[in-house]
């Protein structure tokens, strides 16, 4: 079984190079890979995130497995592709047999705690079928995606969830804000120039400041809870998942962040008129749906993007606070820090808004890892273009915290990133996969030919040069990212690229065949079963002619 | 939800054509599709099975989903393909989230009982993870594949299992047989002409009679338990799974069945010298493994097949007893009878023994259904060549017992056979799928190039004319069953058939993509989520510009 280190003082952790003591696993929601200064944004400044990149490795080509919060996050939390864990979109429950980050890390003696969002829906039907009543640890973890809940905030409907999610509303009430759900009516609403309240859900609210001051905003509050946790945990080992809702909608920032980038340079939209005329049924429906139309309006980007950037800036500032506290506590030396996002935001690129499709704007995410161990010194400050996936984080965590990276091979589908972090070594991965299930979107109703909602999906495979999208509705798509890094020209019907498409199609087929659905099986068991003489020794001597043969078989001499 | 009929008297069941009262679900183990007189065997006589065919529909092209007991049975019991349920071979546990026949039928108020074999291994690790302690109904059903256990007999190691499996040994002890495991030392061992005991596992034992008389043999004993159950159940509704071990190895029959077919005509072996020279790595290894070599010996078929036929004859005779009792109790009129098998037996065909590969000898099975309702009168005595699968039985049962056939669509992957039984109607199915995982076999050790045991598998798609086998090791195979019904000529490298192979390859890819791994999801939920205005009404009004748009959205007028 996994090695559990009990030798936990900080210097040992740093110097023995074997394990890290803690992991601070930070996730933003809907943060694009290019919305950081270290990844080249022309006006946004994120010095604290950039400082992480200076101290660690920035993965410039990191991809999430799902094109929407729920499916993407369940891949982060289970280390498995969407096709394997099955929670294909928001609100699709995570089946009770799925093993989570908490299951893997608690075995190593590590508290696995949550501050913020998981977007996980519990499989209540599955729990009821097994008679799992309330009150046990197991039942709690099944409800909370395997995490010990310090603070849960899915950023939606806090009033309809359990008490664990009421805390931020309670905090706002204590600060004098009123109403049934001040998460919405105060923190995510604004006052216009006439003093009228506008719901932050409406795009026209974006330029105004939130009704709450920065110090009581959701981002600041969650950062405070993370600091509280780290302080109170003392010398216990932990993996803390600090999971911000922002810069996800509602696009509402507290002062001064609503205004900082109001007049800043924002890159021109990545879109072409040819795209708008494209008749691919799925892309056409997305671009002409309400969200696509809204974010394609000439004024939309100017309205929304400065607020979006302000929200990122606010996260960066709060991370500065958090990292300062980590240093003050001496935890910087023994804590691995991971910074990433669950997916991006079209923000009008490709004439789309939101997410749910497979362009780089959505499935390519920020990913920075700071490994405090000496073994990682030689890669500090480097940027790698190696293709990595969200599911690579959990095996990285298991290995870093002292587990055997390959032990739970029937569960984890990713690859530990330690070889890259320690040696800039190459990995087995030559392509990445993402999945998009758009059949949950309202546009589906207006798209003919979708007989079976669950077939309204697409699967992307992307290697160093090409991105191929197998679309269950409409034609398949291909982009040559060397020639067309902005994905403006679909080569799905280019005869000269037929072999490339066929090869990627076949690679995807192979990927589908080898998902680890057979989670009760594993290679070790198969090797034991197929060992010469194994069946005979278990009392199932099939196909032996006589006693002499059986004796030879029992000794493994006859197969 | 499903309709539950409380109106259970026999005449109502027969005449209202809505539901059947009970289902007698009989399964043999390792019974080939052609080992019945009604399917054309030249010497075997199975009058009681033939009588079922006269009263119902015989499915002449019925296929199992797995090429070995465990995986095939889990497909029967879950209504899902092997790729979906994940229990890919014997002893691979059925994951706790898999919903079984018992789950589906108990909801309809139907006792779902077992007499005999399931070959199911419980997912003890999964149960422990959820803290499922002993003693609850849920825990019992998880351990017993969803069945109420009247008598469990997996035909192996009864001495090492729980008390539920000791019953047959107990019975043998009471009859005066001794030893730790009289299942083996008495019922499945023989006395040779010199009075020496030979273990029935050894092929050389096949011609001798079992040490126990027929009346206390395993087949007779299980038939008795089924009769006991039906008598004691009275007017309760039930689905009884009577699951014989035979004619599975050990090839031991009690007198006189060991001798009835000793000199009978047995069909010549279905094999060619070209096959023996075939260098396909998997087929070569199978043919040259111990079991392949044993069953290829000139004397093997003459030794084993008469015993195999005798075991089938014995089952037929016992079924005659059972059907007589059913008639006597009046249950014949309100009970659907299903007769099938979990897979076949090579018996030396293709120079192979046992199973674990995808020829018709293995994956094509007997399937006869007698539907007692008037609605089925016009198909009685017919034989259909429509392609059907083992997973079609569970939706047939659900519908026949009064459930909505489509209700649990996220669970069931088959298609109800009622349209065929009542109208000889066509179905959606144009091909069938079977999967073989040979990486558990001892031959694997001697086969180079198998780096990952779990990749040692193959998937078959078969339509009316062709059978295509995608083999993860070695080349893919193709048979033209019109020109080569005996599958003696692999056309996998025939250039003229490239388009046919490509089309079947692509059809398999589509099949892999659409397995129902996302069992917590369903089309109804997707339709609700994608309804116009649905997200806004749930408090997530994404992409609305202003109050006017939101109002239109809430009313479903804007998408």
Boltz contact constraints between the chains, C-beta under 6 A:
constraints:
  - contact:
      token1: [A, 86]
      token2: [B, 517]
      max_distance: 6.0
  - contact:
      token1: [A, 86]
      token2: [B, 518]
      max_distance: 6.0
  - contact:
      token1: [A, 88]
      token2: [B, 518]
      max_distance: 6.0
  - contact:
      token1: [A, 88]
      token2: [B, 521]
      max_distance: 6.0
  - contact:
      token1: [A, 92]
      token2: [B, 520]
      max_distance: 6.0
  - contact:
      token1: [A, 92]
      token2: [B, 521]
      max_distance: 6.0
  - contact:
      token1: [A, 93]
      token2: [B, 520]
      max_distance: 6.0
  - contact:
      token1: [A, 95]
      token2: [B, 97]
      max_distance: 6.0
  - contact:
      token1: [A, 95]
      token2: [B, 520]
      max_distance: 6.0
  - contact:
      token1: [A, 96]
      token2: [B, 97]
      max_distance: 6.0
  - contact:
      token1: [A, 97]
      token2: [B, 95]
      max_distance: 6.0
  - contact:
      token1: [A, 97]
      token2: [B, 96]
      max_distance: 6.0
  - contact:
      token1: [A, 97]
      token2: [B, 97]
      max_distance: 6.0
  - contact:
      token1: [A, 97]
      token2: [B, 126]
      max_distance: 6.0
  - contact:
      token1: [A, 123]
      token2: [B, 520]
      max_distance: 6.0
  - contact:
      token1: [A, 126]
      token2: [B, 97]
      max_distance: 6.0
  - contact:
      token1: [A, 130]
      token2: [B, 138]
      max_distance: 6.0
  - contact:
      token1: [A, 131]
      token2: [B, 136]
      max_distance: 6.0
  - contact:
      token1: [A, 131]
      token2: [B, 138]
      max_distance: 6.0
  - contact:
      token1: [A, 136]
      token2: [B, 131]
      max_distance: 6.0
  - contact:
      token1: [A, 138]
      token2: [B, 130]
      max_distance: 6.0
  - contact:
      token1: [A, 138]
      token2: [B, 131]
      max_distance: 6.0
  - contact:
      token1: [A, 157]
      token2: [B, 539]
      max_distance: 6.0
  - contact:
      token1: [A, 201]
      token2: [B, 541]
      max_distance: 6.0
  - contact:
      token1: [A, 202]
      token2: [B, 544]
      max_distance: 6.0
  - contact:
      token1: [A, 202]
      token2: [B, 546]
      max_distance: 6.0
  - contact:
      token1: [A, 203]
      token2: [B, 545]
      max_distance: 6.0
  - contact:
      token1: [A, 204]
      token2: [B, 545]
      max_distance: 6.0
  - contact:
      token1: [A, 204]
      token2: [B, 546]
      max_distance: 6.0
  - contact:
      token1: [A, 249]
      token2: [B, 542]
      max_distance: 6.0
  - contact:
      token1: [A, 289]
      token2: [B, 559]
      max_distance: 6.0
  - contact:
      token1: [A, 290]
      token2: [B, 543]
      max_distance: 6.0
  - contact:
      token1: [A, 290]
      token2: [B, 558]
      max_distance: 6.0
  - contact:
      token1: [A, 290]
      token2: [B, 559]
      max_distance: 6.0
  - contact:
      token1: [A, 291]
      token2: [B, 543]
      max_distance: 6.0
  - contact:
      token1: [A, 294]
      token2: [B, 543]
      max_distance: 6.0
  - contact:
      token1: [A, 294]
      token2: [B, 545]
      max_distance: 6.0
  - contact:
      token1: [A, 353]
      token2: [B, 543]
      max_distance: 6.0
  - contact:
      token1: [A, 439]
      token2: [B, 526]
      max_distance: 6.0
  - contact:
      token1: [A, 440]
      token2: [B, 526]
      max_distance: 6.0
  - contact:
      token1: [A, 440]
      token2: [B, 529]
      max_distance: 6.0
  - contact:
      token1: [A, 440]
      token2: [B, 530]
      max_distance: 6.0
  - contact:
      token1: [A, 441]
      token2: [B, 530]
      max_distance: 6.0
  - contact:
      token1: [A, 442]
      token2: [B, 530]
      max_distance: 6.0
  - contact:
      token1: [A, 442]
      token2: [B, 532]
      max_distance: 6.0
  - contact:
      token1: [A, 442]
      token2: [B, 559]
      max_distance: 6.0
  - contact:
      token1: [A, 444]
      token2: [B, 530]
      max_distance: 6.0
  - contact:
      token1: [A, 445]
      token2: [B, 532]
      max_distance: 6.0
  - contact:
      token1: [A, 453]
      token2: [B, 523]
      max_distance: 6.0
  - contact:
      token1: [A, 453]
      token2: [B, 526]
      max_distance: 6.0
  - contact:
      token1: [A, 453]
      token2: [B, 527]
      max_distance: 6.0
  - contact:
      token1: [A, 454]
      token2: [B, 523]
      max_distance: 6.0
  - contact:
      token1: [A, 509]
      token2: [B, 509]
      max_distance: 6.0
  - contact:
      token1: [A, 512]
      token2: [B, 512]
      max_distance: 6.0
  - contact:
      token1: [A, 512]
      token2: [B, 513]
      max_distance: 6.0
  - contact:
      token1: [A, 513]
      token2: [B, 512]
      max_distance: 6.0
  - contact:
      token1: [A, 517]
      token2: [B, 86]
      max_distance: 6.0
  - contact:
      token1: [A, 517]
      token2: [B, 517]
      max_distance: 6.0
  - contact:
      token1: [A, 518]
      token2: [B, 86]
      max_distance: 6.0
  - contact:
      token1: [A, 518]
      token2: [B, 88]
      max_distance: 6.0
  - contact:
      token1: [A, 520]
      token2: [B, 92]
      max_distance: 6.0
  - contact:
      token1: [A, 520]
      token2: [B, 93]
      max_distance: 6.0
  - contact:
      token1: [A, 520]
      token2: [B, 95]
      max_distance: 6.0
  - contact:
      token1: [A, 520]
      token2: [B, 123]
      max_distance: 6.0
  - contact:
      token1: [A, 521]
      token2: [B, 88]
      max_distance: 6.0
  - contact:
      token1: [A, 521]
      token2: [B, 92]
      max_distance: 6.0
  - contact:
      token1: [A, 523]
      token2: [B, 453]
      max_distance: 6.0
  - contact:
      token1: [A, 523]
      token2: [B, 454]
      max_distance: 6.0
  - contact:
      token1: [A, 526]
      token2: [B, 439]
      max_distance: 6.0
  - contact:
      token1: [A, 526]
      token2: [B, 440]
      max_distance: 6.0
  - contact:
      token1: [A, 526]
      token2: [B, 453]
      max_distance: 6.0
  - contact:
      token1: [A, 527]
      token2: [B, 453]
      max_distance: 6.0
  - contact:
      token1: [A, 529]
      token2: [B, 440]
      max_distance: 6.0
  - contact:
      token1: [A, 530]
      token2: [B, 440]
      max_distance: 6.0
  - contact:
      token1: [A, 530]
      token2: [B, 441]
      max_distance: 6.0
  - contact:
      token1: [A, 530]
      token2: [B, 442]
      max_distance: 6.0
  - contact:
      token1: [A, 530]
      token2: [B, 444]
      max_distance: 6.0
  - contact:
      token1: [A, 532]
      token2: [B, 442]
      max_distance: 6.0
  - contact:
      token1: [A, 532]
      token2: [B, 445]
      max_distance: 6.0
  - contact:
      token1: [A, 539]
      token2: [B, 157]
      max_distance: 6.0
  - contact:
      token1: [A, 541]
      token2: [B, 201]
      max_distance: 6.0
  - contact:
      token1: [A, 542]
      token2: [B, 249]
      max_distance: 6.0
  - contact:
      token1: [A, 543]
      token2: [B, 290]
      max_distance: 6.0
  - contact:
      token1: [A, 543]
      token2: [B, 291]
      max_distance: 6.0
  - contact:
      token1: [A, 543]
      token2: [B, 294]
      max_distance: 6.0
  - contact:
      token1: [A, 543]
      token2: [B, 353]
      max_distance: 6.0
  - contact:
      token1: [A, 544]
      token2: [B, 202]
      max_distance: 6.0
  - contact:
      token1: [A, 545]
      token2: [B, 203]
      max_distance: 6.0
  - contact:
      token1: [A, 545]
      token2: [B, 204]
      max_distance: 6.0
  - contact:
      token1: [A, 545]
      token2: [B, 294]
      max_distance: 6.0
  - contact:
      token1: [A, 546]
      token2: [B, 202]
      max_distance: 6.0
  - contact:
      token1: [A, 546]
      token2: [B, 204]
      max_distance: 6.0
  - contact:
      token1: [A, 558]
      token2: [B, 290]
      max_distance: 6.0
  - contact:
      token1: [A, 559]
      token2: [B, 290]
      max_distance: 6.0
  - contact:
      token1: [A, 559]
      token2: [B, 442]
      max_distance: 6.0
